[in-house]
Amino acid sequence: MNASKLQTPIEYLKGVGPQKAEVLKKEFDVFVFQDLLNIFPNRYIDKSSYRKISELREASVEVQIIGKITGIRYVKQKKGKRLVADFEDETGHIELVWFRSYKWILDKLKTNVTYVVFGKLNYFNGQFSIAHPEIELLETHKNKGRIPLQPVYPSSEKLIRKGVSNTLLMKSIYQLLSTAQSVFVENLPKSICEDLKLMDRAEAMRHIHFPKSLDHLSKAQFRFKFEEFFFVQLRLLRQKIVNQKKIKGYTFSKVGTYFNEFYKNGLSFELTNAQKRVLREIRKDVGSNAQMNRLLQGDVGSGKTIVGFMSMLMAIDNGFQACLMAPTEILAQQHYEGISELCESLDLNVAVLTGSSKTKERKKIHDDLMSGELHLLIGTHALIEDKVQFKNLGLAIIDEQHRFGVKQRAKLWKKNDLPPHVLVMTATPIPRTLAMSLYGDLDISVIDELPPGRKPIKTVHRFDSHRLSVFQFIRDEIDKGRQVYIVYPLIEESSNFDYKDLMDGYESIARDFPMPKYQTSILHGQMKPEDKAYEMQRFAEGKTHIMVATTVIEVGVNVPNASVMIIESAERFGLSQLHQLRGRVGRGAEQSYCILMTGKKLGEDAKTRMQAMTQTNDGFKLSEIDLKLRGPGDLMGTQQSGVLDLKIADLVKDNQLLKTARSYAQHIVKNDPGFEHPEHQVLISTYNQLTKGKTIWNYIS
């Protein structure tokens, strides 16, 4: 078979046909022969060894046994009957059981003939059994070519219903591999293959499906995991080089009056060394003639906003405008109020634009932006509307960027002849391996120290049965003049169950903390923006003692006097979100507390999360644990899933291999970005396919 034959439509493969082809296309994106080869097994059934019945010890394992059927009988049960065959070898006895297709099976079974039986062990009432085993005559078993490690492919009910069984996939792939060995051309440089002792591609393709041994399987998996990581990293790193060379940016040639005036007289505190380091990195970026694309990571309360504001001053000092885009109106309003205060002594014009901005306000903002009178614009996704045009946008800051899709962010680029410098900020610490794969094309800065004087938040886990003592603690804190958040989980904005949960909680709090001594606010996503703003303002001014809310307060709420965060049903939150919520307190000089409330019955993952939260305040440590528990897709949401559509590699388990792959990709991109070296020519075909936007395993062969 030549390479072009692998592009044959899948319906023409023997045993497939139009109906099965249709379901393969829908379920697996299998359109041509080559796509089928890139469906890798989920696991392998070891049929290389045989067990004696007396050696069987545990249920739920798959075993292979040689023996004879000594008797066959029907056994009545509550509904109908089951067929039971007594199966023996020289060491013991086991039952083979069928709950359906009795007649067909009964006609095939013979007593006192040697069979090979394979299946999953069950153990009940002191007796081992195998339900619906694979069974064949020993003579037949010996004569046919055996597959010692049998592949088990991903499946679904639709596939099985349409006759696309594991056996069909196995036979089809075996058939393709038998005729296609010579078409798997090497796509990695010889030096890398020799350095890492990588298995040859054709051999790896054969052993990933039908390994001769566990050692062969391990080498084939290593080969494809490396290949997958390597090409993802190569694309990200090369894109970064191309962006830096081809995408010109505005050069901020000076640090001028606004920046220096604010640094000398506007700061009421000393910047941390980490903040100074990040500002130097940003200054270097915007001073070059390439567009800045930098990700700024910093834990909750580390001072990212002030770094963002001072970056904006660099833009204004050089005659440009700047904008900051936030994911929610609450956060946009919070940024606007904070930045307006900072701008008072600098005589700068700043405005806020959100979905609820009035028509008259919008018109003035649009006019002032075009005239250049407006220096800074803060807003939500309303900033990317076509009507919003800047005179000269020099810097765009995107806060909590993972809440915006890539296409949304890209619209900011089109606001100018040259794209503005982009600073992406997140308070969601991202594990290093995930950052490499999601943001490998960005430069990354980390603010890894908190401002001096901040007391670590004390976090405790309490069961619902401790609620009375928790309420007493709340009263004691309020008596000291502090304020309290009580947060309820909100899985979906429209969920009636979650809304009811919140309202029940609010009523319970109102009973236990009655007016007029205690004032309670409520905040949730179904409220009108003006009502949300009113309730937040009351809490911020200290007019209410308790804020009962959903996760709308996860980001952007800054009330230094709030010292207690109670998180109800904490087991329903991921670690990252728990950490974000905890970060709403601890912003003042007083000791702050986070209390995680749960029921008694907790799963293992929930226990791990509660334990992690009580043991550390380090967001990066928590993000690593979260990655292990939830995986990259759940951790970062769906917007970035295309980048992480990994078929075989695992960001958590294979993180060392990811680093190795990245270092090889870095070396090539640094020394030969155009793949001009003869040894690097093999990369071009696969790389070109990757940059067309296909996921890696659609073209890897």
C-alpha positions as CSV (number, residue, x, y, z in Angstrom):
1,M,0.0,0.0,0.0
2,N,1.3,3.5,-0.9
3,A,0.8,6.6,1.2
4,S,-2.1,7.9,-0.9
5,K,-4.0,4.7,-0.3
6,L,-4.3,5.7,3.4
7,Q,-6.5,8.6,2.2
8,T,-9.1,6.1,0.9
9,P,-12.6,6.8,2.4
10,I,-13.2,4.5,5.3
11,E,-16.4,2.9,3.8
12,Y,-14.2,1.1,1.3
13,L,-12.3,-0.8,3.9
14,K,-13.4,-4.5,4.0
15,G,-16.0,-5.2,6.7
16,V,-16.9,-1.5,7.2
17,G,-19.4,-0.3,4.5
18,P,-21.5,2.9,4.4
19,Q,-23.5,2.4,7.6
20,K,-20.6,1.6,9.9
21,A,-18.5,4.3,8.1
22,E,-21.2,6.9,9.1
23,V,-21.1,6.1,12.8
24,L,-17.2,6.0,12.7
25,K,-17.2,9.5,11.2
26,K,-19.7,10.9,13.8
27,E,-18.1,9.2,16.9
28,F,-14.4,9.2,16.1
29,D,-13.9,11.6,13.2
30,V,-12.6,8.6,11.1
31,F,-13.0,9.5,7.5
32,V,-10.1,7.7,5.7
33,F,-8.0,4.6,6.4
34,Q,-5.3,6.7,8.1
35,D,-7.7,8.1,10.7
36,L,-8.6,4.6,11.8
37,L,-4.9,3.8,12.5
38,N,-4.8,6.9,14.8
39,I,-7.5,5.5,17.1
40,F,-5.2,4.2,19.8
41,P,-6.3,1.5,22.3
42,N,-7.5,2.5,25.7
43,R,-6.0,-0.6,27.3
44,Y,-4.7,-4.1,26.5
45,I,-5.9,-7.5,27.6
46,D,-3.0,-9.7,28.5
47,K,-3.5,-13.1,26.9
48,S,0.1,-14.1,27.0
49,S,-0.3,-16.3,30.2
50,Y,-2.6,-18.9,31.6
51,R,-3.7,-19.3,35.2
52,K,-4.5,-22.4,37.3
53,I,-7.9,-22.3,39.0
54,S,-6.2,-22.9,42.4
55,E,-4.2,-19.7,41.8
56,L,-7.2,-17.4,41.5
57,R,-7.3,-14.9,44.3
58,E,-9.3,-11.7,43.5
59,A,-12.4,-10.7,41.6
60,S,-12.6,-8.2,38.7
61,V,-9.4,-9.3,37.0
62,E,-9.3,-10.9,33.6
63,V,-7.9,-14.4,33.5
64,Q,-7.2,-17.1,30.9
65,I,-7.6,-20.8,31.9
66,I,-7.3,-24.2,30.2
67,G,-9.6,-27.0,31.3
68,K,-12.7,-29.1,30.6
69,I,-16.5,-28.7,30.9
70,T,-17.7,-31.5,33.2
71,G,-21.4,-30.6,33.4
72,I,-24.0,-28.2,32.0
73,R,-27.2,-27.2,33.7
74,Y,-29.9,-24.5,33.8
75,V,-30.4,-22.6,37.1
76,K,-33.7,-20.8,37.9
77,Q,-33.5,-17.2,39.1
78,K,-36.0,-14.5,40.0
79,K,-36.5,-13.6,36.3
80,G,-36.0,-16.5,34.0
81,K,-32.9,-18.7,34.2
82,R,-29.2,-18.8,33.6
83,L,-27.0,-21.4,31.9
84,V,-24.2,-22.7,34.0
85,A,-21.2,-24.9,32.9
86,D,-18.9,-26.5,35.5
87,F,-15.3,-26.0,34.3
88,E,-12.3,-27.8,35.8
89,D,-8.6,-28.1,35.5
90,E,-6.4,-30.4,37.5
91,T,-6.3,-27.9,40.4
92,G,-9.9,-26.8,40.9
93,H,-13.4,-25.9,39.8
94,I,-15.1,-22.7,38.5
95,E,-18.5,-21.9,37.0
96,L,-19.0,-20.4,33.5
97,V,-22.3,-18.5,33.4
98,W,-24.6,-17.1,30.6
99,F,-27.7,-15.0,31.2
100,R,-28.8,-14.9,27.5
101,S,-28.3,-16.6,24.1
102,Y,-28.5,-20.0,25.9
103,K,-29.5,-22.1,22.9
104,W,-26.8,-20.8,20.6
105,I,-24.2,-21.4,23.3
106,L,-25.5,-24.7,24.4
107,D,-25.2,-26.1,20.9
108,K,-21.5,-25.2,20.9
109,L,-20.5,-26.6,24.3
110,K,-19.2,-30.2,24.7
111,T,-18.2,-32.0,27.9
112,N,-14.8,-33.6,28.5
113,V,-13.2,-31.6,25.7
114,T,-10.3,-29.2,26.4
115,Y,-11.1,-25.5,26.1
116,V,-9.3,-22.2,26.6
117,V,-11.6,-19.8,28.6
118,F,-11.0,-16.0,29.0
119,G,-13.0,-13.5,31.0
120,K,-13.5,-11.4,34.1
121,L,-13.6,-13.1,37.4
122,N,-16.6,-12.8,39.8
123,Y,-16.7,-14.0,43.4
124,F,-20.0,-14.8,45.1
125,N,-20.9,-17.1,48.0
126,G,-17.4,-18.6,48.2
127,Q,-17.4,-19.5,44.4
128,F,-15.5,-18.0,41.5
129,S,-17.3,-17.6,38.2
130,I,-16.9,-16.0,34.8
131,A,-20.0,-14.5,33.1
132,H,-20.2,-14.7,29.3
133,P,-16.6,-15.9,28.8
134,E,-14.7,-16.1,25.5
135,I,-14.3,-19.8,24.9
136,E,-12.6,-21.8,22.1
137,L,-11.2,-25.3,21.7
138,L,-7.6,-25.6,22.7
139,E,-6.7,-27.1,19.3
140,T,-8.2,-24.0,17.5
141,H,-6.5,-21.7,19.9
142,K,-3.1,-23.3,19.2
143,N,-3.5,-23.2,15.5
144,K,-4.4,-19.6,15.0
145,G,-1.9,-16.7,15.3
146,R,-2.2,-15.3,18.8
147,I,-2.2,-11.7,19.9
148,P,-0.6,-11.8,23.4
149,L,-1.7,-8.2,24.3
150,Q,-5.1,-7.7,22.8
151,P,-6.0,-4.0,22.2
152,V,-9.3,-2.6,23.6
153,Y,-10.4,0.5,21.7
154,P,-12.6,3.3,22.8
155,S,-16.3,2.5,22.3
156,S,-19.8,3.9,22.7
157,E,-23.4,2.5,22.6
158,K,-23.9,4.0,19.1
159,L,-20.9,2.1,17.8
160,I,-21.9,-1.2,19.3
161,R,-25.5,-0.8,18.1
162,K,-24.2,-0.3,14.6
163,G,-22.0,-3.3,14.7
164,V,-18.7,-1.5,15.2
165,S,-17.3,-3.9,17.8
166,N,-13.9,-4.1,19.3
167,T,-13.3,-7.2,17.2
168,L,-14.2,-5.3,14.0
169,L,-11.8,-2.4,14.9
170,M,-9.1,-4.9,15.7
171,K,-9.5,-6.8,12.5
172,S,-9.7,-3.6,10.4
173,I,-6.6,-2.1,11.9
174,Y,-4.7,-5.4,11.7
175,Q,-5.7,-5.6,8.0
176,L,-4.4,-2.0,7.3
177,L,-1.1,-2.6,9.2
178,S,-0.4,-5.8,7.3
179,T,-0.4,-3.9,4.0
180,A,0.8,-0.4,5.1
181,Q,4.1,-0.9,6.9
182,S,6.3,1.0,4.4
183,V,4.1,4.1,4.3
184,F,4.9,5.4,7.8
185,V,7.6,7.8,7.0
186,E,9.8,9.1,9.8
187,N,8.8,12.6,10.8
188,L,11.4,13.3,13.5
189,P,15.1,14.3,12.9
190,K,17.5,11.4,13.1
191,S,19.5,13.1,15.9
192,I,16.4,13.2,18.2
193,C,15.5,9.6,17.4
194,E,19.1,8.5,18.3
195,D,19.3,10.7,21.4
196,L,16.1,9.3,22.9
197,K,16.5,5.8,21.4
198,L,13.0,6.2,19.9
199,M,11.3,3.3,18.2
200,D,11.0,3.5,14.4
201,R,7.6,5.0,13.4
202,A,6.4,2.0,11.4
203,E,7.4,-0.3,14.2
204,A,5.8,2.0,16.8
205,M,2.5,2.0,14.9
206,R,2.5,-1.8,14.8
207,H,3.3,-2.1,18.5
208,I,0.9,0.6,19.7
209,H,-1.9,-1.6,18.3
210,F,-0.5,-5.1,18.6
211,P,2.5,-5.2,21.0
212,K,4.6,-8.3,21.1
213,S,5.3,-7.6,24.8
214,L,4.8,-5.0,27.5
215,D,8.3,-3.7,26.7
216,H,7.4,-3.2,23.0
217,L,4.2,-1.4,24.1
218,S,6.1,0.9,26.5
219,K,8.6,1.9,23.8
220,A,5.8,2.6,21.2
221,Q,3.8,4.7,23.7
222,F,6.9,6.7,24.6
223,R,7.6,7.3,20.9
224,F,4.0,8.7,20.3
225,K,3.8,10.7,23.5
226,F,7.1,12.4,22.7
227,E,5.9,13.0,19.1
228,E,2.6,14.5,20.3
229,F,4.2,16.9,22.8
230,F,7.0,17.8,20.4
231,F,4.8,19.0,17.6
232,V,2.5,20.9,19.9
233,Q,5.5,22.7,21.4
234,L,7.1,23.2,18.0
235,R,4.0,25.0,16.7
236,L,3.7,27.2,19.8
237,L,7.3,28.2,19.9
238,R,7.6,28.8,16.2
239,Q,4.4,30.8,16.3
240,K,6.0,33.0,19.0
241,I,9.2,33.6,16.8
242,V,7.0,34.4,13.8
243,N,4.9,36.8,15.8
244,Q,8.0,38.5,17.2
245,K,9.5,38.9,13.7
246,K,6.5,39.6,11.6
247,I,4.0,41.3,13.8
248,K,5.4,44.7,14.5
249,G,4.3,46.5,17.6
250,Y,4.3,50.1,18.7
251,T,7.6,51.1,20.3
252,F,7.2,52.8,23.7
253,S,10.6,54.6,23.6
254,K,10.4,56.2,27.0
255,V,9.3,55.9,30.5
256,G,7.9,59.4,31.0
257,T,6.2,61.9,33.3
258,Y,3.0,59.9,34.2
259,F,4.9,56.8,35.1
260,N,7.6,58.6,37.1
261,E,5.2,60.9,38.8
262,F,3.0,58.0,40.0
263,Y,6.0,55.9,41.0
264,K,7.5,58.7,43.1
265,N,4.3,60.2,44.6
266,G,1.3,58.1,43.8
267,L,2.3,54.7,45.3
268,S,1.3,54.4,49.0
269,F,3.5,51.3,49.4
270,E,6.7,49.8,48.3
271,L,6.5,47.5,45.2
272,T,7.6,44.0,45.9
273,N,10.7,42.7,44.1
274,A,8.5,40.4,42.0
275,Q,6.4,43.4,40.9
276,K,9.5,45.4,39.9
277,R,10.9,42.4,38.0
278,V,7.7,42.0,36.0
279,L,7.6,45.7,35.2
280,R,11.1,45.5,33.9
281,E,10.1,42.5,31.7
282,I,7.1,44.5,30.3
283,R,9.3,47.6,29.8
284,K,11.7,45.5,27.7
285,D,8.9,44.1,25.6
286,V,7.1,47.4,24.8
287,G,10.5,49.0,24.1
288,S,11.3,46.7,21.2
289,N,9.6,47.0,17.9
290,A,7.7,43.7,18.2
291,Q,4.2,43.3,19.7
292,M,4.2,42.2,23.3
293,N,2.2,39.0,24.1
294,R,2.8,38.4,27.8
295,L,0.9,36.3,30.4
296,L,1.1,37.7,33.9
297,Q,0.3,35.1,36.6
298,G,0.0,36.1,40.2
299,D,-1.8,34.6,43.2
300,V,-4.8,36.3,44.7
301,G,-3.7,39.6,46.3
302,S,-0.2,39.6,44.8
303,G,-0.6,43.0,43.2
304,K,-1.2,42.3,39.5
305,T,-3.6,45.3,39.0
306,I,-1.0,47.9,40.0
307,V,1.5,46.3,37.6
308,G,-1.2,46.5,34.9
309,F,-1.9,50.2,35.7
310,M,1.7,51.2,35.6
311,S,2.0,49.4,32.2
312,M,-0.9,51.5,31.0
313,L,1.0,54.7,32.2
314,M,3.9,53.6,29.9
315,A,1.5,53.6,27.0
316,I,0.1,57.0,27.9
317,D,3.6,58.4,28.3
318,N,4.2,57.5,24.7
319,G,1.1,59.1,23.3
320,F,-1.1,55.9,23.2
321,Q,-4.4,54.9,24.8
322,A,-4.9,51.7,26.9
323,C,-7.8,49.5,27.8
324,L,-8.5,46.7,30.3
325,M,-11.1,44.0,29.6
326,A,-12.6,42.1,32.5
327,P,-15.0,39.1,32.4
328,T,-17.8,40.5,34.6
329,E,-19.5,43.9,35.2
330,I,-18.6,43.6,38.9
331,L,-14.9,43.2,38.2
332,A,-15.0,45.9,35.4
333,Q,-16.6,48.3,37.9
334,Q,-14.1,47.4,40.6
335,H,-11.2,48.1,38.3
336,Y,-12.8,51.3,37.1
337,E,-13.2,52.6,40.7
338,G,-9.7,51.6,41.7
339,I,-8.0,53.0,38.6
340,S,-10.1,56.2,38.7
341,E,-8.7,56.8,42.2
342,L,-5.2,56.2,41.1
343,C,-5.7,58.6,38.1
344,E,-7.0,61.5,40.2
345,S,-3.6,63.1,40.9
346,L,-2.4,62.4,37.3
347,D,-5.2,64.3,35.5
348,L,-6.0,61.4,33.2
349,N,-9.4,60.6,31.7
350,V,-10.8,57.1,32.5
351,A,-14.2,55.6,31.6
352,V,-16.0,52.3,32.0
353,L,-18.1,50.5,29.3
354,T,-20.3,47.5,30.0
355,G,-23.4,45.9,28.7
356,S,-25.5,48.1,31.0
357,S,-23.9,51.4,30.0
358,K,-26.6,53.9,28.9
359,T,-26.8,55.1,25.2
360,K,-25.7,58.6,26.2
361,E,-22.7,57.4,28.1
362,R,-21.7,55.1,25.2
363,K,-21.9,57.9,22.7
364,K,-19.6,60.1,24.8
365,I,-17.1,57.2,25.3
366,H,-17.1,56.5,21.5
367,D,-16.5,60.2,20.7
368,D,-13.8,60.7,23.4
369,L,-12.0,57.5,22.3
370,M,-11.8,58.7,18.7
371,S,-10.7,62.2,19.6
372,G,-8.0,60.8,21.9
373,E,-9.4,62.7,25.0
374,L,-10.1,59.4,26.7
375,H,-6.8,57.8,27.9
376,L,-8.0,54.7,29.6
377,L,-11.1,52.5,29.0
378,I,-12.1,49.8,31.4
379,G,-14.9,47.3,30.4
380,T,-16.3,43.9,29.7
381,H,-16.6,42.2,26.3
382,A,-18.5,45.4,25.3
383,L,-14.9,46.7,24.5
384,I,-14.7,44.4,21.5
385,E,-17.9,45.6,19.8
386,D,-17.2,47.0,16.3
387,K,-18.5,50.5,17.3
388,V,-15.7,50.9,19.9
389,Q,-12.9,52.5,17.9
390,F,-9.7,54.0,19.5
391,K,-7.6,56.8,18.1
392,N,-4.4,54.9,19.0
393,L,-4.7,51.9,21.2
394,G,-1.2,50.9,22.4
395,L,-1.9,48.4,25.2
396,A,-4.7,46.0,25.8
397,I,-4.9,44.2,29.2
398,I,-7.1,41.2,29.5
399,D,-8.0,40.1,33.0
400,E,-8.9,36.5,33.9
401,Q,-8.3,35.7,30.2
402,H,-9.4,32.1,30.3
403,R,-13.0,33.4,30.6
404,F,-12.7,34.9,27.1
405,G,-12.5,32.8,23.9
406,V,-9.5,33.3,21.6
407,K,-11.7,34.9,18.9
408,Q,-13.0,37.4,21.4
409,R,-9.5,38.4,22.4
410,A,-8.4,38.6,18.7
411,K,-10.9,41.4,18.0
412,L,-8.8,43.7,20.2
413,W,-6.0,43.3,17.7
414,K,-8.1,44.9,14.9
415,K,-8.6,48.2,16.7
416,N,-5.5,49.6,15.2
417,D,-3.3,49.5,12.1
418,L,-0.7,47.7,14.2
419,P,-1.9,45.4,16.9
420,P,-1.6,46.8,20.5
421,H,0.7,45.2,23.0
422,V,-1.2,42.5,24.9
423,L,-0.9,41.8,28.7
424,V,-3.0,38.9,29.8
425,M,-3.5,38.6,33.6
426,T,-4.8,35.8,35.7
427,A,-5.2,35.1,39.4
428,T,-5.8,31.4,38.6
429,P,-2.4,29.9,39.1
430,I,-1.6,27.6,36.1
431,P,0.6,24.6,36.6
432,R,3.9,24.8,34.6
433,T,3.1,21.9,32.4
434,L,-0.3,23.3,31.5
435,A,1.1,26.8,30.9
436,M,3.6,25.3,28.5
437,S,0.9,23.7,26.5
438,L,-1.8,26.4,26.7
439,Y,0.4,29.5,26.5
440,G,3.7,28.3,25.0
441,D,3.4,31.1,22.5
442,L,3.3,33.8,25.2
443,D,6.1,35.1,27.4
444,I,5.2,34.3,31.0
445,S,5.8,36.5,34.1
446,V,5.0,35.4,37.6
447,I,4.4,37.6,40.7
448,D,5.5,35.0,43.2
449,E,5.5,37.0,46.5
450,L,2.7,38.8,48.4
451,P,2.9,42.4,49.7
452,P,4.6,42.6,53.1
453,G,2.3,42.7,56.1
454,R,-0.3,40.3,54.7
455,K,-1.3,37.7,57.2
456,P,-1.9,34.2,55.8
457,I,-5.6,33.3,55.8
458,K,-6.5,30.5,58.3
459,T,-8.5,27.8,56.6
460,V,-10.5,25.1,58.4
461,H,-12.9,22.4,57.3
462,R,-16.2,22.0,59.3
463,F,-19.1,19.6,58.9
464,D,-22.7,20.7,58.8
465,S,-23.1,19.4,62.4
466,H,-20.7,22.2,63.6
467,R,-22.9,24.9,62.2
468,L,-24.0,26.4,65.6
469,S,-20.3,27.0,66.6
470,V,-19.6,28.5,63.2
471,F,-22.5,30.9,63.6
472,Q,-21.2,31.9,67.0
473,F,-17.8,32.6,65.4
474,I,-19.5,34.8,62.9
475,R,-21.2,36.8,65.7
476,D,-17.9,37.2,67.5
477,E,-16.2,38.5,64.3
478,I,-19.1,40.9,63.6
479,D,-18.8,42.2,67.2
480,K,-15.2,43.0,66.4
481,G,-16.4,45.2,63.5
482,R,-15.6,42.7,60.8
483,Q,-17.8,41.5,57.8
484,V,-18.6,38.0,56.5
485,Y,-19.1,36.4,53.1
486,I,-21.3,33.2,52.9
487,V,-21.0,31.6,49.4
488,Y,-23.3,29.0,47.9
489,P,-22.3,27.0,44.9
490,L,-23.8,27.9,41.6
491,I,-23.3,25.3,38.9
492,E,-25.5,27.0,36.2
493,E,-26.9,30.6,36.2
494,S,-30.3,29.2,35.4
495,S,-30.4,26.3,37.8
496,N,-33.5,26.5,40.0
497,F,-32.0,24.1,42.4
498,D,-29.0,26.3,43.0
499,Y,-31.2,29.4,43.3
500,K,-33.4,27.6,45.9
501,D,-30.2,26.5,47.7
502,L,-29.1,30.2,47.9
503,M,-32.6,31.5,49.0
504,D,-32.9,28.8,51.7
505,G,-29.5,29.7,53.0
506,Y,-30.4,33.4,53.0
507,E,-33.6,32.8,55.0
508,S,-31.7,30.6,57.4
509,I,-29.1,33.4,57.9
510,A,-31.8,36.0,58.3
511,R,-33.4,33.9,61.1
512,D,-30.1,33.3,63.0
513,F,-28.9,36.9,62.5
514,P,-32.0,39.0,62.8
515,M,-32.4,42.7,62.1
516,P,-31.9,45.3,63.2
517,K,-28.7,44.1,64.9
518,Y,-27.5,42.3,61.8
519,Q,-27.8,43.6,58.3
520,T,-27.6,41.0,55.5
521,S,-27.1,41.5,51.7
522,I,-27.8,39.0,48.9
523,L,-26.0,38.7,45.6
524,H,-26.6,36.3,42.7
525,G,-26.3,36.2,38.9
526,Q,-30.1,36.6,38.2
527,M,-30.1,40.1,39.7
528,K,-30.2,43.2,37.5
529,P,-26.7,44.9,37.3
530,E,-27.9,48.0,39.2
531,D,-29.2,45.8,42.0
532,K,-25.9,43.9,42.2
533,A,-24.0,47.2,42.3
534,Y,-26.3,48.5,45.0
535,E,-25.8,45.5,47.3
536,M,-22.1,45.4,46.7
537,Q,-21.9,49.1,47.5
538,R,-23.8,48.6,50.8
539,F,-21.4,45.8,51.8
540,A,-18.3,47.8,50.7
541,E,-19.4,50.8,52.8
542,G,-19.9,48.5,55.8
543,K,-23.7,49.1,55.9
544,T,-24.3,45.3,55.9
545,H,-22.5,42.7,58.0
546,I,-23.1,39.6,56.0
547,M,-23.0,39.0,52.2
548,V,-24.9,35.9,51.1
549,A,-23.9,35.2,47.5
550,T,-23.2,32.8,44.8
551,T,-19.8,32.6,43.0
552,V,-20.4,36.0,41.3
553,I,-18.1,37.3,44.0
554,E,-15.3,34.9,43.0
555,V,-13.4,37.7,41.3
556,G,-13.3,41.4,41.6
557,V,-14.8,42.1,45.1
558,N,-12.4,43.9,47.3
559,V,-13.6,44.7,50.8
560,P,-10.6,44.9,53.2
561,N,-12.9,44.8,56.3
562,A,-14.3,41.4,55.3
563,S,-12.4,38.9,57.4
564,V,-14.5,35.6,57.1
565,M,-15.3,33.6,54.1
566,I,-17.8,30.7,54.6
567,I,-18.1,28.3,51.6
568,E,-21.2,26.2,51.8
569,S,-21.2,22.7,50.1
570,A,-17.5,23.3,49.6
571,E,-17.2,19.7,48.1
572,R,-19.0,21.0,45.0
573,F,-16.2,23.4,44.1
574,G,-12.9,22.7,42.4
575,L,-9.7,23.7,44.2
576,S,-9.0,26.6,41.9
577,Q,-12.4,28.1,42.6
578,L,-12.1,27.5,46.4
579,H,-8.8,29.3,46.4
580,Q,-10.2,32.2,44.3
581,L,-13.1,32.5,46.8
582,R,-10.8,32.4,49.8
583,G,-8.8,35.3,48.2
584,R,-11.8,37.6,48.7
585,V,-10.7,37.9,52.4
586,G,-7.3,38.6,53.8
587,R,-7.1,42.0,52.1
588,G,-6.8,44.0,55.3
589,A,-4.4,44.1,58.2
590,E,-6.6,41.8,60.4
591,Q,-6.4,38.0,60.7
592,S,-8.8,36.5,58.2
593,Y,-10.5,33.1,58.1
594,C,-12.0,30.7,55.5
595,I,-14.4,28.0,56.7
596,L,-15.2,25.1,54.3
597,M,-18.6,23.6,55.2
598,T,-19.5,20.1,53.9
599,G,-21.7,17.1,54.8
600,K,-20.2,14.1,56.4
601,K,-20.2,11.9,53.3
602,L,-17.3,12.9,51.1
603,G,-15.7,11.2,48.1
604,E,-11.9,10.7,48.0
605,D,-11.3,13.6,45.7
606,A,-13.4,16.0,47.9
607,K,-11.4,14.9,51.0
608,T,-8.2,15.6,49.1
609,R,-9.4,19.1,48.2
610,M,-10.5,19.9,51.7
611,Q,-7.2,18.7,53.1
612,A,-5.2,20.6,50.5
613,M,-7.1,23.9,51.2
614,T,-6.4,23.6,55.0
615,Q,-2.7,22.8,54.5
616,T,-1.6,25.5,52.1
617,N,-2.3,29.0,50.8
618,D,0.0,28.6,47.8
619,G,-2.1,28.8,44.7
620,F,0.5,27.1,42.5
621,K,0.7,24.1,44.8
622,L,-3.1,23.9,44.7
623,S,-3.2,24.1,40.9
624,E,-0.9,21.1,40.6
625,I,-3.1,19.1,42.9
626,D,-6.2,20.3,40.9
627,L,-4.6,19.3,37.6
628,K,-4.0,15.7,39.0
629,L,-7.6,15.5,40.2
630,R,-9.5,17.1,37.3
631,G,-7.3,17.0,34.3
632,P,-6.5,19.9,32.0
633,G,-9.8,20.2,30.2
634,D,-11.9,20.7,33.3
635,L,-9.3,22.9,34.8
636,M,-9.2,25.5,32.1
637,G,-12.6,25.2,30.6
638,T,-13.5,24.4,27.0
639,Q,-12.2,27.5,25.2
640,Q,-8.7,26.1,25.0
641,S,-9.5,22.5,24.4
642,G,-8.2,22.4,20.9
643,V,-4.7,23.0,22.1
644,L,-5.0,20.2,24.6
645,D,-6.6,17.6,22.4
646,L,-4.0,15.1,23.4
647,K,-4.5,11.5,22.2
648,I,-2.0,9.6,24.2
649,A,0.2,11.9,26.2
650,D,-0.9,13.0,29.7
651,L,0.1,16.4,31.0
652,V,0.2,15.1,34.6
653,K,1.8,11.7,34.3
654,D,4.1,12.6,31.4
655,N,5.2,16.1,32.6
656,Q,8.9,15.2,32.4
657,L,8.5,14.1,28.8
658,L,6.7,17.3,28.0
659,K,9.7,19.3,29.3
660,T,12.1,17.1,27.2
661,A,10.0,17.6,24.1
662,R,9.9,21.3,24.7
663,S,13.7,21.6,25.1
664,Y,14.2,19.8,21.7
665,A,11.6,22.0,20.1
666,Q,13.3,25.1,21.5
667,H,16.7,24.1,20.2
668,I,15.3,23.6,16.6
669,V,13.3,26.9,16.7
670,K,16.2,28.8,18.0
671,N,18.8,27.4,15.5
672,D,16.7,26.6,12.5
673,P,13.2,28.3,12.6
674,G,12.7,27.7,8.9
675,F,13.5,24.0,9.0
676,E,16.1,24.6,6.3
677,H,18.7,22.1,7.7
678,P,18.5,18.9,5.7
679,E,17.9,16.9,8.8
680,H,14.9,19.1,9.7
681,Q,13.1,18.6,6.3
682,V,11.2,15.7,7.8
683,L,9.4,18.1,10.1
684,I,7.8,20.2,7.3
685,S,4.9,18.0,6.3
686,T,3.6,17.2,9.8
687,Y,4.2,20.8,10.9
688,N,2.2,22.2,7.9
689,Q,-0.7,20.0,8.7
690,L,-0.7,21.0,12.3
691,T,-0.8,24.7,11.5
692,K,-3.9,24.2,9.3
693,G,-5.7,23.7,12.6
694,K,-6.1,20.0,12.6
695,T,-5.6,18.1,15.8
696,I,-2.3,16.3,15.8
697,W,-3.6,12.7,15.3
698,N,-5.5,13.6,12.2
699,Y,-2.3,13.9,10.3
700,I,0.4,12.3,12.3
701,S,0.7,9.3,9.9
